[in-house]
Structure formats: structure tokens, C-alpha cells
Amino acid sequence: MPRLDFQTLLDAGVHFGHLKRKWNPNMAPYIFTEKKGIHIIDLNKTSVKLEQACGALKNISRSGKKVLFVATKKQAKDIVAEKVKATGMPYVTERWSGGMLTNFGTIRRAIKKMSTIDRMQTDGTFQNMSKRERLQVMRQREKMEKNLGSIVDLTRQPAALFVVDIVKEHIAVAEARKLNIPVIAMVDTNSDPTLVDFPIPANDDATKSIELIVDAAVNAVMEGLQERKADKERQQAEGVKAETDEEEEEGDEQEQDEEVTEEEENASE
């Protein structure tokens, strides 16, 4: 995967941090300078960290595991929902429900309840309900769908989290840390990069900056999925070839046995 060059990051405004007075001292290694009271992020370090994060995302998706994308802030939610949907990975863009990871069993029960309501619509149960009851049930389902987002297809805990703004999503990060789930995240100058496994120093407020970083992350996931597909096809091809070789060997052995039998019969005559 090609590394994003310095100019591309600069044009997207990835280098703009927060006001100096809002900084987190742990971000000092990633800050280049301060200009007009605003911290400027070192884009060379951003480029290196982004490449490491994308490598991790690629390996996770190639192994067939899930990455949960979390972005509930206004600037990021539409970008993440639009771009991540194509990968088939789960994402949360409305609200992080407390216990979504640490209390995963309860979340699974809520998802099953949604499935039950969907089944009621098709098996005729709704026809035996009053209009008011149907309305109440559908409102309940809409609320659950809004809160749970696309994690309805998540059958087990994700292998990693990708987070935009760890200050806003501090509950999600805390739950992931408690369960030893790796966190890949955009960290601005007001964030603590020591809380995540793969920090990407970047402006997490500007739309262009968020879009650029999320794009790189999604592309890494897609690459991993494509390589996984290619690996499966290659294994299947090798399996078919191995079966063909075995059949040919068996055929050769059978021909040799027949030749030996004919020679023995001729000798006896």
C-alpha cells in the first residue's frame, strides 16, 4: 500500500492541532511546533504511524477477523458510514452504548430481539396485533437499530477498534483496553496517545483530514480482504491440483500392475 506523501497530508489540514493551552503532554513527541497559539503536528511522524496502523488493519482483515469503526462526532459519522459500508465491517456512528463490548451478551440479546421483530413482520404475527401495538414495536426496533448501527452482523467481539477522536469516544477506548482489544485511532494534540496501540497523530476535527485518514484505513482493510480471497482461491486450486496428481499417480500404478500381470502370464505360457 502506497504511503501518503507529505503534501497530501498538508493539503488536507492533517497538521492542525488544538490550542496550546488544551494540549496533552503525552503528544509532545508528535508535535512539530507551535504557531499563533496552535500546535502543529509533525506530518512525517503521522505518515509513519499511519503506515503502521494500515499494516495492522490489513493483517486483521486478511485473517478474516472484524474491525469495529467508531465515529459518533458530527464531522466523522457520515464519512465513516459511507466508506466503511463497502468493506462489510461493523461501525457505530450514532451513539456508543455503554457496555457494547464489556457487556456483549446483552447487546446480542438486543440484536436477537430485532431479528424476532423482523420475523414477526413476515410470519403474519403483525396481522394479529392492533395498530397501536404494531407502532410501538416498530418504534422500539427503530430505536435499537439507530443505537446498534451496523453491529447487528457482529457475532463475536471485534479483533480491533478504529476510533476517530479518542477524547469523545473515551468509553469505547476504555472498554477495548479492559478486554485487551487493540485500538487504532486518530489522536489530536488534546489526546493521550498512550491509551491506544496504534496512534495516528492527526487533526480529528477537519472533515478533509478525517476523510483522508479513514480512506487510508478502509483501503488497507480492502487490501487485506482481497488478499484473503486470493489465498482461498489459490488453496482451492492447489487442492484440485493435488487431487488430480493423486488420480494420475493411481492411474500410473494401475497401468504398471496390468503390465506386470501380462508379463507374468506370458512367462507362464
C-alpha positions as CSV (number, residue, x, y, z in Angstrom):
1,M,0.0,0.0,0.0
2,P,1.5,3.3,-1.0
3,R,2.4,5.8,1.8
4,L,0.5,9.1,1.8
5,D,3.0,11.8,0.9
6,F,3.7,14.9,2.9
7,Q,1.9,17.3,0.6
8,T,-1.3,15.3,0.5
9,L,-1.4,15.3,4.3
10,L,-0.6,19.0,4.3
11,D,-3.4,19.9,1.8
12,A,-5.9,18.0,3.9
13,G,-5.0,20.0,7.0
14,V,-3.9,17.0,9.0
15,H,-1.2,19.0,10.7
16,F,-3.5,21.4,12.5
17,G,-3.8,20.6,16.2
18,H,-5.7,22.3,19.1
19,L,-4.8,25.4,21.0
20,K,-1.6,25.2,23.0
21,R,-3.4,25.5,26.3
22,K,-5.5,22.4,25.5
23,W,-2.6,20.1,24.7
24,N,-1.8,16.7,26.3
25,P,1.8,16.5,27.3
26,N,2.0,12.9,26.0
27,M,1.5,14.3,22.5
28,A,4.9,16.1,22.7
29,P,6.8,13.6,20.5
30,Y,4.3,14.2,17.7
31,I,4.2,18.0,17.8
32,F,6.4,19.8,15.3
33,T,6.0,23.4,16.5
34,E,3.5,26.0,17.8
35,K,2.1,28.8,15.6
36,K,-0.2,31.6,16.7
37,G,-1.2,29.6,19.8
38,I,-1.9,26.4,17.9
39,H,0.1,23.3,17.9
40,I,1.3,21.9,14.5
41,I,1.6,18.1,14.2
42,D,4.7,16.6,12.7
43,L,3.4,15.1,9.4
44,N,6.5,12.9,8.9
45,K,5.6,11.0,12.1
46,T,1.9,11.0,11.0
47,S,3.0,9.3,7.8
48,V,5.0,6.6,9.6
49,K,2.3,5.9,12.2
50,L,-0.4,5.8,9.5
51,E,1.6,3.2,7.6
52,Q,2.0,1.0,10.8
53,A,-1.8,1.3,11.5
54,C,-2.7,0.4,8.0
55,G,-0.4,-2.6,8.1
56,A,-2.2,-3.8,11.3
57,L,-5.7,-3.3,9.7
58,K,-4.6,-5.2,6.6
59,N,-3.4,-8.2,8.6
60,I,-6.5,-8.3,10.7
61,S,-8.9,-8.2,7.7
62,R,-6.7,-10.8,5.9
63,S,-7.1,-13.2,8.8
64,G,-10.9,-13.0,8.5
65,K,-11.5,-11.0,11.7
66,K,-13.6,-7.9,12.2
67,V,-12.6,-4.3,12.8
68,L,-15.2,-2.1,14.5
69,F,-15.1,1.5,13.3
70,V,-16.3,4.1,15.9
71,A,-17.0,7.7,15.0
72,T,-20.0,9.5,16.5
73,K,-18.9,13.1,16.1
74,K,-20.8,15.2,13.6
75,Q,-17.8,15.7,11.2
76,A,-16.9,12.0,11.0
77,K,-20.1,9.9,11.2
78,D,-21.3,10.3,7.6
79,I,-17.8,9.8,6.2
80,V,-17.3,6.6,8.2
81,A,-20.7,5.2,7.4
82,E,-20.3,5.8,3.7
83,K,-16.8,4.4,3.3
84,V,-16.9,1.5,5.7
85,K,-20.1,0.1,4.4
86,A,-18.3,-1.2,1.3
87,T,-15.9,-3.3,3.4
88,G,-18.7,-5.1,5.3
89,M,-17.0,-4.2,8.6
90,P,-19.2,-3.1,11.5
91,Y,-19.4,0.6,12.5
92,V,-21.0,2.8,15.2
93,T,-21.9,6.3,14.2
94,E,-24.9,7.3,16.3
95,R,-24.1,6.7,20.0
96,W,-21.8,4.4,21.8
97,S,-24.0,2.4,24.2
98,G,-22.1,1.7,27.4
99,G,-21.2,-2.0,27.6
100,M,-21.3,-2.6,23.9
101,L,-18.0,-4.6,24.3
102,T,-17.8,-5.4,28.0
103,N,-21.5,-6.5,28.1
104,F,-21.6,-8.0,24.7
105,G,-24.1,-10.7,25.7
106,T,-26.8,-8.1,26.4
107,I,-26.1,-6.4,23.1
108,R,-26.5,-9.8,21.3
109,R,-29.9,-10.3,23.0
110,A,-31.0,-6.9,21.7
111,I,-29.9,-7.9,18.2
112,K,-31.9,-11.2,18.6
113,K,-34.9,-9.1,19.6
114,M,-34.6,-7.1,16.4
115,S,-34.5,-10.3,14.4
116,T,-37.6,-11.5,16.2
117,I,-39.5,-8.3,15.3
118,D,-38.4,-8.8,11.6
119,R,-39.7,-12.4,11.7
120,M,-43.0,-11.2,13.2
121,Q,-43.4,-8.9,10.1
122,T,-43.1,-11.9,7.7
123,D,-44.8,-14.8,9.6
124,G,-48.2,-13.0,10.0
125,T,-47.9,-12.1,13.7
126,F,-48.3,-8.4,12.9
127,Q,-51.7,-9.0,11.4
128,N,-53.0,-10.3,14.7
129,M,-51.8,-7.1,16.5
130,S,-53.6,-3.8,16.9
131,K,-52.3,-0.8,15.0
132,R,-51.1,0.8,18.3
133,E,-49.1,-2.4,19.2
134,R,-47.5,-2.6,15.8
135,L,-46.5,1.1,16.0
136,Q,-44.9,0.6,19.5
137,V,-43.0,-2.5,18.3
138,M,-41.7,-0.7,15.2
139,R,-40.6,2.3,17.2
140,Q,-38.7,0.0,19.6
141,R,-37.0,-1.6,16.6
142,E,-36.0,1.7,15.0
143,K,-34.5,2.9,18.3
144,M,-32.4,-0.3,18.7
145,E,-31.3,-0.1,15.0
146,K,-30.2,3.5,15.5
147,N,-28.2,2.7,18.6
148,L,-26.7,-0.5,17.5
149,G,-25.8,0.7,14.0
150,S,-24.3,-2.0,11.7
151,I,-23.1,-4.2,14.6
152,V,-26.2,-6.4,14.1
153,D,-24.0,-8.7,12.0
154,L,-21.3,-8.8,14.6
155,T,-21.5,-12.3,16.1
156,R,-18.4,-12.1,18.3
157,Q,-16.2,-9.3,19.8
158,P,-14.1,-7.4,17.2
159,A,-10.4,-8.1,16.7
160,A,-9.7,-4.3,16.8
161,L,-11.3,-0.9,17.1
162,F,-10.7,2.1,14.7
163,V,-11.6,5.3,16.5
164,V,-11.9,8.9,15.4
165,D,-11.3,11.2,18.4
166,I,-10.5,9.1,21.5
167,V,-11.5,12.0,23.8
168,K,-15.1,11.8,22.6
169,E,-15.1,8.0,22.3
170,H,-13.3,7.5,25.7
171,I,-15.9,4.9,26.8
172,A,-15.3,2.8,23.7
173,V,-11.5,3.0,24.2
174,A,-11.8,2.1,28.0
175,E,-13.9,-0.9,27.2
176,A,-11.5,-2.1,24.5
177,R,-8.5,-1.7,26.9
178,K,-10.3,-3.6,29.6
179,L,-10.8,-6.6,27.1
180,N,-7.3,-6.2,25.6
181,I,-8.7,-5.4,22.2
182,P,-6.2,-3.4,20.1
183,V,-7.2,0.2,19.4
184,I,-6.2,2.1,16.2
185,A,-7.1,5.8,16.5
186,M,-6.7,9.3,15.2
187,V,-5.2,11.3,18.1
188,D,-5.2,15.1,18.1
189,T,-2.9,17.3,20.3
190,N,-5.5,17.2,23.1
191,S,-5.5,13.4,23.2
192,D,-3.4,10.8,25.1
193,P,-1.7,8.6,22.5
194,T,-0.6,6.1,25.3
195,L,-4.2,4.9,25.6
196,V,-4.1,3.3,22.1
197,D,-2.0,0.7,20.5
198,F,-1.7,2.4,17.1
199,P,-2.0,6.2,17.4
200,I,-2.2,8.2,14.2
201,P,-1.3,11.9,15.1
202,A,-3.8,13.9,13.0
203,N,-6.4,16.6,13.1
204,D,-9.6,14.8,14.1
205,D,-11.9,17.8,13.7
206,A,-11.5,18.8,10.0
207,T,-13.6,16.9,7.5
208,K,-10.8,16.6,4.9
209,S,-8.4,15.3,7.4
210,I,-10.8,12.7,8.7
211,E,-11.7,11.6,5.2
212,L,-8.1,11.2,4.2
213,I,-7.2,9.0,7.2
214,V,-10.4,6.9,7.1
215,D,-9.8,6.4,3.3
216,A,-6.4,5.0,4.0
217,A,-7.7,2.7,6.7
218,V,-10.6,1.4,4.5
219,N,-8.2,0.8,1.6
220,A,-5.9,-1.2,4.0
221,V,-8.9,-3.3,5.1
222,M,-10.0,-3.8,1.4
223,E,-6.4,-5.0,0.5
224,G,-6.5,-7.5,3.3
225,L,-9.9,-8.8,2.2
226,Q,-8.7,-9.1,-1.4
227,E,-5.5,-11.0,-0.3
228,R,-7.7,-13.3,1.8
229,K,-9.9,-14.1,-1.2
230,A,-6.8,-14.7,-3.4
231,D,-5.3,-17.0,-0.7
232,K,-8.5,-19.0,-0.6
233,E,-8.7,-19.3,-4.4
234,R,-5.0,-20.4,-4.5
235,Q,-5.6,-23.0,-1.8
236,Q,-8.6,-24.4,-3.7
237,A,-6.6,-24.5,-6.9
238,E,-3.7,-26.3,-5.1
239,G,-6.3,-28.7,-3.6
240,V,-7.7,-29.6,-7.0
241,K,-4.2,-29.9,-8.5
242,A,-3.2,-32.3,-5.6
243,E,-6.3,-34.4,-6.2
244,T,-5.6,-34.6,-9.9
245,D,-1.9,-35.6,-9.3
246,E,-3.1,-38.3,-6.9
247,E,-5.5,-39.6,-9.5
248,E,-2.8,-39.6,-12.2
249,E,-0.4,-41.5,-9.8
250,E,-3.1,-44.1,-9.1
251,G,-3.7,-44.5,-12.8
252,D,0.1,-44.9,-13.5
253,E,0.3,-47.5,-10.7
254,Q,-2.7,-49.4,-12.1
255,E,-1.1,-49.4,-15.6
256,Q,2.2,-50.7,-14.1
257,D,0.3,-53.5,-12.3
258,E,-1.5,-54.5,-15.5
259,E,1.8,-54.6,-17.4
260,V,3.4,-56.8,-14.7
261,T,0.4,-59.2,-14.8
262,E,0.6,-59.5,-18.6
263,E,4.4,-60.3,-18.4
264,E,3.7,-62.9,-15.8
265,E,1.0,-64.6,-17.9
266,N,3.3,-64.6,-21.0
267,A,6.1,-66.1,-18.9
268,S,3.9,-68.9,-17.6
269,E,2.8,-69.7,-21.2
